[in-house]
């Protein structure tokens, strides 16, 4: 086990809390005007899927479990789960929908992801920071809407809703940040 400060914990990390393994779903640092800065960590216990929310002082030590992170290629999804292959040795791993969580909407055939493996089981997934998707539906451009901060709602090809700049129209390919579903830029392809 490796001890790290709580403020360095990120989504997808695996923590050892009281001898049980937890995968981090979200981690946010709060710095109030008065008082001690804290890190709010939402986690899921790997053994039974129970979700837990913990608060640590940002300088407090937490234990990161030893997991092997390796790149895998997403193959397909079926009734059994989501199938991934290690391109180095062609070993295949299966993850359940619960293990992947809300990130499953961004999985694309052939996508390279990082799987955290503990004792031969895939317990956490880290997607690429950005994915390229197509805009399926968006509102038409409103004339005179020139303010750069005015974004309009759009629906992506995977069904996720996001906000895009006014000049983006349907059938445009855009780059989306997987962490918060936010628009990054128009795709270069």
Secondary structure, DSSP 4 states (H G I P E B T S, - for coil): -EEEEGGG--TT-EEEETTEEEEEEEEEEE--SSS--EEEEEEEETTT--EEEEEEETTSEEEEP--EEEEEEEEEEETTEEEEE-TTT--EEEE-HHHHGGGGGG--TT-EEEEEEETTEEEEEE--SEEEEEEEEEPPPPTT---TT-EEEEEETTS-EEEEETT--TT-EEEEETTTTEEEEE---
